[in-house]
Amino acid sequence: DDSASHGIPTLSLNIRHEMGAALSRTCSGISGKMNGEKKLKNEDKPLTALLKISEKACFIMSEFVQAVYKKLNDDRKMMKQKADNSFFTIADALVQHMVRTLFPASKFLEFCGEESAKGLEVSQRPYSVDNMPLPEDIADQFEAAYTKIKELAKEVDKMAYQDIGLFVDPIDGTREFCTGLGQQCSICIGFVRDKVPVAGIVFRPIPVEGQKHTFVAGCKIEGYCNGRLDKATDSSGPKTILTSNGSISKFTEKLLEELKWDRYKAGGCGNKMMLLLEGKGTMYIQDRGVSRWDTCAAQAAIEAYGGVLCKLTSVQNDQTFASYQYKVGETQLDFNAGAMLTKYNVKDKALLKSDKLPAITADNVNPYSNICGLFAANTADTDNKLLKSVMEAVQKVAKDIKPQYS
């Protein structure tokens, strides 16, 4: 396993060289054992305990997710398209339900999941979600996973996490999950304190055939990193910006041209964060929106490894790394008046029936949409001069072609 445990200083541009030194001082080899640092007891590392439980849960749920994935080609009744044309499957709803069962409302401050499934029937067979039946031949896998999750939930302390919220994407990269690219999807479970991601796990439930699962979990404030990464074997290739598998904005096209970098297509925010840590992508820069449940776990994990995931607007404005705010509610805490209202981020889907969407306001945009863009890099492994040049390129291109911020 590519696991590690290390202490990482607070992220800022002028200490990045020291950060790399800290990583090399506190970690040795691939085993990730600490060098001369006293181990803390479990009760002193409550978020680490949560991540270890989450790791167990992801392995448990992965067998069920794989069963649904294999069945999707034959049974398209297990999936639907939402009003914004994004995909939704029975796996999304049932994985989120299992995560909620593992981390119940009585033990946590708040919970935000991507899915809001209707008609969830998990008490008895036939199991179903929103009138989508779970085929009998994979109901056994769900029952086995659900039973284990309920047992695992007993390990979660009743009082230790009353100030912790969760942001969860049960299947990040659902489009890839539904179109035969399941290796690019991930289960994302992020933990928040005071509106900031503090711990997270990103787990690919569908491994490449013949290989083990890959995942990454991290908590910077407790010095915990663990996972299994499929590291790139050749670092001599061209530098790349990670993008979606679909179309990209004019801004991103121009930025690629300015940097003279290649485009690396990949699905899922969590997956792209892992590609950064695996050394397969250089930067992940996006001016089109993702959501808080996409970025919460990814941000916590990459920060634990010494990297950054922040708002693109802060890089564009003054080359700083400002985090999104994560809080359950009806208010968009990171409103951007220069953003664009689209079918993906509009709060009231009834507005989609109009010929033209109105201008964006704090009231009509989804409170969980990341309308300030995204900038992510494995800064622990990135030369400071290169990072500076990329940020300068972002600022230069943005003067000519406004980032879409949708």
N, C-alpha and C positions, 0 to 999 in steps of 0.2 A: 504493500500500500504506500502511496505517496502521502504519508501523514507527517505532521509536524506540530510542535507546540512551541510557541515563542512569544516574547514580548515585543511589541512594535510601538515606536514613538508616535505621537500625534502627527497626522499628515499635514504637511505644508510644503510649499515648493522649495524652500531654502534648506530643508533637512533631508531631502531625498537621498543624498549620498550617504548620510549617516544611517538612514533607514536600511540601506543595503548592507552596511557594516553590521548593524544590529542583527539582521537576519543571519548573517554568516557566523556571528559570535554565538548565538543562542541555539543554533540547530547544527546537528552533525549527521551527515549521510542521509539516506532515504528513510531511516527508521524514525527520525524525528524525535529522538531522545533529548532531554534537556541537558545542557552542560553546566553542572554545578549549581542548578537552581533547585530550591526546596519545593517539593510537591505539596500542593494544597489539598486539604481534605475535600471530599465531595460537597460537604455543606458550605464550604467557602467558595465553591464554583457552581452556583445553581444554574447558570445558563449553559454551562458545559454539560451538566446533567440532563438538561432539556434536549440538547443536541444529540447526546448519546441515545436517548429514548427515541428521538426523531429518526436517527439512523436505523435503529431496529425496525421502526414502523415502516420506513420506506422499503426496506428489504421485504417485509411482510406483504405490503401492498403491491409490490412490483409483479408478483406472480399473477395476481388478478388483472393488473393493467395489461400485461402481456397477453393474457387470455382474451381480453376484449379486443386488443389490437389485431390479433390473428383472426378474430371472428368478423371484424368490420368489413372486410372485402366481400364476405358472403351474406352479411346481414346489415344492410344500411339503415335498418330501422332503429339501430342503437345510436344514431346521430341525427342532429338537426342543424339548421342554419338559423342564427338569430336575426333580428331586425337589421343589424349592421353588416350582415353577410358573414360574420365570423362563425366558427363551428362550435358545436356543443355536443358532447357524447355522454353516454350513460356512465362512462368511467370518470368524467369530470365530476359529476354529482356525487357518485359513491365514494370516490377518493376524498373529496372535501368532507363528506359526512363522517368518514372514518377519522380524518384529522380532527374534526370538531369533537368526536367522541373521545379521542385521545386527550384533547386539551379543552375540557368543558368550560362553560361560562362561569361555573361556581369557583373555578380555580384561577381564572385570568380576568384581566381588566376589560378586554374587548377583543372582538374577532371580526376580521374582514376577509371574506373569500370572494373569488371572482364570480362564482356561480350562485344563483338564487333559484334553485330548482323547485318546481312545483310538483305536488303529488308524489312525494318520496315515500315509497313503501319498502321498508326493510325489516318489518316485524315478522313477516311470514312470506312464504312463496305463494304465488309468483312475485319476485321482486321487480320493482319498476320505478321509473323516474319520468315524470311528465308524460305519462301514457306510453313511454317506451319500455317494453318488457325486457328483462334480462333473460337471455336464453337459458333454458334449463341445463344445457351441457356446460355452462360456465358458472352456474349458481353455486356449485360446490366450492369453487375457488373463492367466491365472494364470502360465503359462509365461513370458510376456514380463516380468511384474512380478518374478517370482522370480529370473529371470536377471539383471535389472538390480540387484536387491537384493544378490545375491551379488557382483556387481562393485563395488557401492557399499561393501560391507563391507570392502574392501581399504583404504578411506580411514580406517578406525578404527585409531588407534594401538594397538599391542600392549601397551604397558606403562603408559600414562598414566592408566588408569582402574581400576587394581587395588583402589582403595578406594571405588569407586562401584557402587551397586546400582541395579536398575531395578524399577519397579512399573508394570505395563502393563495397560491395558484396551483390547483390540484393537478392540472396538465398544462404546463406552459408550452406553447407550440401545438395547440390542438389542430391547427390546419395541417401541420406536418404529420400529426398522429393519424389524421383522417385520409392522408394522401400517400401513404407508404413510406414516409420519412420519419418513422417513429424514433429512430436513434437520436433525433435532434430535439425531442421533447424532454421535459423534466418536471419533477415534482418540486415545488418551491415552497418552503415553510420559513417565514421570517418572523423574528421576535423583536418587539419594539418597546423601548422605555423612553418616556418624555419626548415622543414624536420622532425618535431617532432609531434606526435599525441597530440592534446590539448583538444579534446572533442570527445565524441562518444556515440552512442546508439546501443545496440544489442537487438533485439526484436524478440521474437518467435511468428510468425504469426499464427501458428496452435496450439491452446491450447489443453491440455489434455481434453478429453470429460467431460463436466460438470464443468470445471474450467475456471477461467479468464485467459487472456493473461498474460504472464510473460515477463518482460523486465528489462533492466538496462541502465541508462544513466548517464554520469558523465563528469565533467570538473574540474579537480583538481585546476587549477589556479584561478577559480572563486568560488571554494568551493561548487560546485553544484553536488548533487547526487539525483537521483530519480529512482523509479522503483517499480516493484512488483516481489518479489522473492519467490519461493516455498522452503522455508527453511527446511532443514532436521530436523526431530523431535527427532532423536536419534544420539548423537555424540559419542556413545561408540563403534561403529563398527570398523573394521580394517582400517588401513591407506591404501590409494590407489594412484596409478598414473593413471590419465586419459589418455586413448589412443583412437585411431580410432577403428571403428568396425571391420576393416579388420586386416591384418597381421601386426606385429610389427617387428622392427629390432632386430638383435642379441644384440645390445647394450642395448636396452630397456628391453629385456628379462633378461639380466645379471643384470641390475640395479634393477629390481624387486626382483631378487633372493638375491642380496646383501643387500637390505633394508628389505627383508622379508615382503614386502607389497603385497597387492592384485592389480589386474588389473581391472580398471573400464572402460568398453567399452562404447563409446559414439561418435556420429557424430558431425561434425561442430566445428570449432575453437571458434566461438562466444558462442555456446552452452556450450562447455567445460569451458570457462571462467565463465559463469553464474553458472555452477555446483560448481565451486570453491567458489563463493560468497554465494551459497546456503548451503555450508557445506557438499556437497555430494561427493566431491573429495578432496584429500589432496594436490596433486601437478599435474601440467600438464607439462610433459617433453617430448619433441619430437625431434628426430634427423633427421626425414624425413621432407621434405619441405612442407610448406604451402606458401601463398603469402601475399603481403602487404595488399591487400584488405581483407584478412581473419583476420589479426591481428590489423589493425589500430584502428578500433572502440573498439575492445576488450581491447587493451592496454590502451587507454584513459579512458575507463570506470573503469577498475579494479584499475588503478592508483588513480582515484578519490576516490575510496573506501579504499585506503591505501595498495593496493596490488602491484604486479609487473608482468610484461610480458616483457621479454627481450631475447637477443640472448643467446643460450645455450653455444656458444663458449666463451663468457665472463665469465660465471660461471665455465666452464671447465678450462680456462686459469688462472684466478686469483680471482675467487669468487666475481666478480663484476656484476652489472646489466647494461649492455649497450643496448641501444635501437637501433633498425633498423632505417635507414634513409628513409624518405618517400618523394619522389620527382618524378614528371612526367618526363620521358626522356628515352633515349636509353642506359644509363649507369647503370650498377649494382653498387650501391654505397656501398654495403657491401659484396664485393667479398671475397670468401673463396677458396683459392687455394687447400685446402684439401677436397673440396666438390666433389660430383659425378654428372656428367651430365646424365640426364635421360629424358625419354619422357615427363615428367611433367614439367621440367624446361628449356628444350632446347628452344632457341629463334626461330630458323628456323626449323619449323616442317618438312621441306623437308629432313632434316638429318635423320629423322626416317626411311626413305627408305633404309638407309645404313645398312649393316650387323652388324656394330658395331659403336656406337657413339664415337666421338673423346674425348680426355681429355678436361676437363672444362677450359674455358678461360673467361676473362671479356667480350669478344665480342660475344661468342656463347651461353651464359646463359641468360635467361630471366631477364630483369632488375628488375622485381617485385617479383622474387622468393626469399623466405627466406632460403638461403642456409647456414645459420649459426645456424640452429636449433631453438628451442624454450624452454624457461623455464618460467613457470608462477605459481604463488602462491598467495593466499590471506594472505599476510604476516601480515596484521593487526590482524588476528586471529591465527597466527602460532607462536608457541614457538620459540624463537631465537635459542635455543639449537638444536631443531629439524631441523630448516632450515639449520643451519651450518652442521649438520650431513648428510643431503641430498646432499649439495654441495660437501662435502668431498667424498661421495659415487660416485657422478658423476665423480670427478677427478680420483678416484681409478679405477673405471670400465673402463674409457676411456683409461687408460694406457694398459689395456689388450685387449679390444675390441674397436676399433676406431668407434666413432659415424659415422653414414652413411652420414650425411649432404647432403642429396639429395633434 
